[in-house]
Amino acid sequence: MAKMLYEGKAKKVFETENPNEVIIYYKDDATAMNGLKKGTIADKGIMNNTITSFFFDLLAKHGITRSKSSAIVKRCVKKSVSSPWK
């Protein structure tokens, strides 16, 4: 399993064999009222990935590229898969 570089409220970031790429796993976790209310929204991570990918693609179409590092953005759809990038 790849080394996790970062974990926040909405995502986990993992290293890859390529030092210029990372894997971003978006979580289904949700919070409200500064963390007083916590829960899970089914497929929220998939939607976050879809929205993020859309905007990166839109920026690229207008000549605005990502920094020197690129992100491989994938989301595990099957809950039973142990590693988030399969």
N, C-alpha and C positions, 0 to 999 in steps of 0.2 A: 504494500500500500504506500502511496506517495506521502511525503511529509506535508502536514498542514502548516502553512505559513501564517495564516490569520483566520480568526473566527470572530464574527460580529453578530449583531442581532438578526441580520438578513441573509448573510452568506458565509461560506467557508472558502478559503483560497488555498489551493494545493500546488506544490511545485511539480514540474514535469522534467523529463530528461533534457529538454531544450531550455536553457537558462533564460531565454527571451519569451517563454510562454508559460502561462499558468492555467489551471483549471478552476473555474468558479462554480461552486455548487450553491444554488439559491435555496434557502430553507422555506418550509411551509409555516413557520412560526409567525404569530401575530401578537402584538401588544397594544394596549390602549391606556390612556390616562397615566402616562409616564411609568408604565410597567405594572400598574396596579392590577390590570386585567390581562391575562395571558391565555393564549389558545393556539389552535392550529386551523389553518384554512387549507382544505384539500387543493392541491395543485397550484398554490400561490407562488411557489418557487418557479414552476414552469412558466407562469404568466410573467413574473419578473424577468426571467430569461428572455422571453419573447419580446417584451417591451425594450429591454436593453439592447438586444440584437437589432431590432428595428431602427433605433436611433443611431447606433454605430454604423449601420448600413446607409442610412440617410446622410449622415455626416460624410461618409466616404464618397457618396455620389456627388457631393458638392466640393470634393477635393480636400476635405478636412480628415486627415488620417490620424490614427492612434499614435501614441508616442513610439519610441524605438521598440518597446516591448509590445507584443500583441497578446491578446487573451483568447484562449480557446474556451468558449462558453458552452458548457454542456450541462444537462440536467438529467438526473436519474429519474426515469418515469416509473420503473418497477420498484416498489417499496421493498421487495425481498432481496434485491441486489445489494451485496455487502459494500462494494466500492462505488463511489458516486460518479464515476466516469465511464461505466460500461453501458 
